[in-house]
Amino acid sequence: MKKNVIQVITCLTVILCSIMAHAALPEANPPDFRGIRWGTNINSLSGFTLVHNWGISKVYERAGDRLSLGNVPLEIVLYEFYMDQFFSASLAGTRQPEEVERLLRVTYGEPYVNFTQSQLVHIWSLENVRISYSRDFSDGFYSILINYMPIARIYNEQIEQAEREGILRDL
């Protein structure tokens, strides 16, 4: 009897811990970035200005975009489209890098961390989204790259193939 009670308590504890751990996890598949669903066709959006055409992808700015992350001012927010489908967002700045790191940790949990002599890199791999934060120690510049992996994988395969064929050299 005592053994059964201990097994039931242990089982309930494991279930409760699993529920609490799951509740504490970030959303495994954020459906959008700043209200734009991953995979949205650029032709269905308005207010975007082309800033760079890589040929294989195009990078845009959005008119009236909020140049901040929480209360931290940013210098850049860019949107990248592959075959006209939204798959990547880039944010960058120089102010309050510790606050940016804190916001990312609060939102996505503990990252994989990599240090070099000149740079810190944090990576969060969620179900369909990968977030990379890097900060250069020499000038304080940091960037956040958010990739929607179902499209980013295809994009990366195309880049690798073009490199093998000698089509891309110094992108």
C-alpha positions in Angstrom: 0.0 0.0 0.0 2.7 2.4 1.0 4.6 1.5 -2.2 1.5 2.3 -4.3 1.1 5.7 -2.6 4.7 6.6 -3.3 4.3 5.5 -6.9 1.2 7.6 -7.3 2.9 10.7 -5.7 6.0 10.2 -7.9 3.8 9.9 -11.0 1.8 13.0 -10.1 5.0 14.9 -9.4 6.5 13.9 -12.8 3.3 15.0 -14.5 3.1 18.3 -12.7 6.8 19.0 -13.4 6.2 18.2 -17.0 3.2 20.5 -17.2 5.1 23.3 -15.4 8.2 22.9 -17.6 6.1 22.9 -20.7 4.3 26.1 -19.6 7.7 27.8 -19.0 8.9 27.0 -22.5 8.7 29.6 -25.2 6.3 29.0 -28.1 7.9 26.3 -30.1 6.7 27.6 -33.4 6.2 31.4 -33.4 3.8 31.9 -36.3 5.0 35.3 -37.3 7.5 38.2 -36.8 5.9 41.5 -36.0 2.6 40.4 -37.3 3.8 39.0 -40.6 3.4 35.3 -40.9 6.3 33.2 -42.0 5.9 32.3 -45.7 3.8 35.4 -46.5 4.3 36.5 -50.1 5.9 40.0 -50.4 3.3 40.9 -53.1 0.5 40.6 -50.5 2.2 43.2 -48.3 2.4 47.0 -48.5 4.8 49.5 -47.0 8.0 47.6 -47.8 11.0 49.1 -49.6 13.6 47.0 -51.3 17.0 47.7 -49.8 19.0 44.9 -51.4 18.4 42.3 -54.2 20.8 39.3 -53.7 19.2 37.6 -56.7 18.3 34.5 -54.7 16.7 36.6 -52.0 15.5 40.2 -51.5 15.8 42.3 -48.3 13.3 45.0 -47.4 12.6 47.7 -44.8 9.1 48.3 -43.6 7.8 51.9 -43.5 6.9 53.0 -40.0 8.5 49.9 -38.4 9.2 50.1 -34.7 13.0 50.4 -34.3 13.1 48.9 -30.9 13.1 45.6 -29.0 11.2 46.1 -25.8 12.5 49.5 -24.6 15.9 49.0 -26.4 16.4 51.2 -29.5 17.6 49.4 -32.6 19.3 50.8 -35.7 18.1 48.2 -38.2 15.1 45.9 -38.7 15.1 44.1 -42.0 12.9 41.5 -43.7 14.2 38.9 -46.1 12.2 37.0 -48.7 13.2 33.9 -50.7 11.2 33.3 -53.8 9.0 36.1 -52.5 8.2 34.2 -49.2 9.1 35.8 -45.9 11.7 33.7 -44.1 14.1 35.8 -42.2 14.3 38.9 -40.0 17.4 40.8 -38.9 17.6 43.3 -36.1 20.7 45.2 -35.1 22.0 47.9 -32.8 24.7 49.1 -30.4 22.8 50.2 -27.3 22.0 48.1 -24.2 23.2 44.7 -25.5 22.8 43.2 -22.0 19.2 44.1 -21.9 18.7 42.6 -25.4 20.3 39.4 -24.2 18.0 39.4 -21.1 14.9 39.9 -23.2 15.8 37.0 -25.4 16.6 34.7 -22.5 13.3 35.6 -20.8 11.4 35.0 -24.0 13.2 31.9 -25.3 15.0 30.3 -22.3 18.7 29.5 -22.0 20.6 29.5 -25.4 23.5 27.6 -26.7 26.4 29.9 -26.0 29.6 30.3 -27.9 32.4 32.7 -27.2 35.4 33.7 -29.3 37.9 36.3 -28.4 36.0 39.0 -30.3 32.4 37.8 -30.3 29.6 36.2 -28.2 27.0 34.1 -30.0 23.7 32.8 -28.5 21.5 30.4 -30.5 18.0 29.3 -29.7 16.7 26.4 -31.9 12.9 26.2 -31.6 10.7 23.8 -33.6 10.6 25.8 -36.8 12.5 29.0 -35.9 16.2 29.5 -35.2 17.3 32.7 -33.4 20.9 33.8 -33.4 22.2 36.7 -31.3 25.8 37.8 -31.8 27.7 40.7 -30.2 31.1 42.0 -31.3 33.2 42.9 -28.2 35.3 45.4 -30.1 32.6 47.8 -31.1 29.5 46.7 -29.2 27.5 46.0 -32.3 25.0 43.2 -32.0 22.6 41.5 -34.4 19.7 39.2 -34.1 18.9 36.9 -37.0 15.5 35.1 -36.9 15.1 32.3 -39.5 12.0 30.4 -40.4 13.7 27.1 -40.9 11.3 25.3 -43.3 12.1 28.0 -45.9 15.6 28.8 -44.7 16.7 25.2 -45.3 15.7 25.4 -48.9 17.3 28.8 -49.2 20.6 27.4 -47.7 20.5 24.4 -50.1 20.2 26.8 -53.0 23.1 28.9 -51.7 25.3 25.8 -51.2 24.5 24.5 -54.7 25.2 27.9 -56.3 28.6 28.0 -54.4 29.5 24.5 -55.6 28.7 25.5 -59.2 30.8 28.7 -58.8 27.8 30.9 -59.3 28.2 32.7 -56.0 31.6 33.9 -54.9 31.6 36.7 -52.5 28.1 37.3 -51.3 
